[in-house]
């Protein structure tokens, strides 16, 4: 996390994204050509590092260029990622069928990466944070509450509450998507092949949810607070519906789509709120979010898989629904911490601050 933060500061977000794309292109060529396991392993590691750099760099670029519309743009970005994740495997499978060569399929990936690299090279946008025009007294006093360096930022409880929110959400998403097919198959006593639409509809729901929310936020119909409140309750409700109707696969498919529809906007919205709260160290926040996501993605699905033989598939599927609701607890605590920061800013400067509609949310307090 510290290394990625320093890298973004030194090179700029555009250079970080271009470096990540170059690594992705190189790994896409190395993987099908590798004759030794160690080379293949190194290529996979390079690919993972490259994807991490691309994620952090793109988030930084959006933050620097669309600060007032970050929620809309992030939901649109992740929605586009979802569409690509759904279409790319189909396209690559056709390439593999027509050519009969894995190298050709991976070359297509490298060519797409080269196209993106060329596009980023041509485009011009803000790639570095601009020093704010505030009085010296305010600039000196603020680090105790909103630090502009990595070390003090790590000591902020608000940062770790944000990490906990992301961890709980990713645990709900990854746990549900990994085990919904197995759970329906076991409870409805049908084959895995017949239950695969549940996972597909879940990811379609995530993509649709993010695209729809991006449009609603663009028109000013939703705030971040309202969106998170609706998403947490809606995702948990659809999860409970799926558990209650596991003997009816069609209802499970609809419920799975509903879970994705409501869960989809949570992650981009949490990332927007985190970036605005720590707007002086956005690279660090992006790194913390990625590490928290990775930790939850590795541990929660594994834990659920170990519990299925012990307590049953139906009971295990309650975990994602509960995790979705539990996001409200650190979310509420983070808002309590934030009130002090907002009050301090308003007392010290007349400069306009970011809109923070998540401060007052009595209903979430009740849920927590």
C-alpha positions, 0 to 999 in steps of 0.5 A: 500500500505504501509503495503504490502510494509513493509510486502514484505520487512520483510518476502520476496516475497516468504513468501508473495506468500505462505501466499496468497496461504494459505489464498486462500486455506482456503477461498475456503473451508470456502465459501461452508461451511459457514452457516452465511452471516458474515462468508461468507463475511469474507471468501470473504474478505480473498480471496480478500486479498490473491489474492492481496498478490499473485499478489504483491509477484509474481511480486516481484519474477519476478522482482528480478529474470528476471530483463532483461527479465521482459517484456517477463515474465510478458506478459507470466504470464498474458497470463497464467492467462488468459488461466486459467480464461478461462478454470477453469470455464469450468472445475469447471462446469463439476465437479459441474455437476458430483458431484452435490455439490458446496463443491466438486467444491471448494475443487478442487480449494483448491487442486490446491492452495495446489499444487501451495503452495507446488511448491513454497515451493520446488523452490529456487529463489531470494526473496529479493532485493540485495543491489547495489554495488555503491559508497556511494556518489551515494547512498546518492545522488540518493534518491532525484530522485529515492527514496528507501523509501516509504515516499519520493516515494509518493512525486514523480510525476512520481509515480502518472503518472504511476498510472494514466496510469494504471487507464486509461488502466484498465478503458478501459479494464473493461468498454469494457468487461462489456458492449460490450455484452449489447451494441451489443444487444441493437444496433443490436436488438438481444438477450444477449445470441447471443452476448456473444461470443463478451466477450469470444473473447475479453478475448481470444484476451487478452490472445493471445496478451500477449502470442504472445508479450512474444514470440516477445519480447523474440526474440528481435522484439519489444521494450516496446515503440513500443509495447505500441504505437501499442497497444494503436492505435490498441485497439482504432481503433478496438474499433471504428470499433466495434462502426461503425459496431454494426449492424453486429454482426460478425464484432463486434465479430472480432473487440472485439477479436482485442480490446483484442489482442491489449489491452492485452500487455499494462498492463504487459508492463506498469508494467515493465516500472513502476518497472524499474523506481522505482526499489528500491521500487518495492513492493510499485509500485506493490501496487500502480498499484493494487490499481489504477487497483481496483479503475478504475475497480470499477468506470469506468464500473459503470459510463458507465452503468449509461450513457447508458440510457442517451446517448445510448449504441453506444456512451458509447462504445466510452469511452473505445476507448478514454481511450485507446488513453488517456494513451498516455498523462501521458505516454508521461509526465512520459517519460519527467520526466524520462529524468532527472532521466536517465541523473542524473544516467549517470552523477553520475555512470558508472554502467549499467542502465536498458534499457529504450526504452520509453524515446524518442517516438516522435509519442506518443508526437504527439498523446498526 
